[in-house]
């Protein structure tokens, strides 16, 4: 099955800094998504991005499907960006998602 | 009201007890999933269901069972709870007819087995 690996496992930033989170996946996928888990445990879907680039405010994501990786960029980080960021992939559109281990981000004021 | 509701939110149970975690959704999605989250391991798929008559094992189904009572309800049971089933459990839904598939997660059930 698909293997999904994320790096780095932990990241500490000062408020205002930029960061890049990486997700590598082992096989061709039709579905790649990024999620944010806030400190209260709630999982929020950030991006659906099987290929290409998308932006939403200070966050953007790029997936290079041919090279099997995806990047999540966070610019001008804020304390509310803290939490765990997960990458998840599946072979089938709308099918079961396989998650990476996550990157735990802590943004200090 | 939340689109995907999990009950209970927190539960402490004793080793050997049977426990059921419930999930209901108002999204109208056919596809439902149960995941468990352990620190450093991400979310791992326990069971999934693509419609009421379809139940499939995920990566870590041993020790668990599920029931899809209706399109909107998907329950997870631990027949005889053991301490290493202590985890945060999430229910999720998706809709293959939507561009981003509309994955929606419940707020989670924190289960502690003592």
Interface residues (C-beta under 8 A of the other chain):
Chain A: X1 X4 X9 X31 X33 X35 X41 X42 X43 X45 X48 X86 X88 X93 X94 X95 X96 X97 X98 X99 X100 X101 X102
Chain B: X31 X33 X35 X40 X41 X42 X43 X44 X45 X48 X56 X58 X59 X88 X90 X94 X95 X96 X97 X98 X99 X100 X101 X103 X104 X105 X107 X108 X110
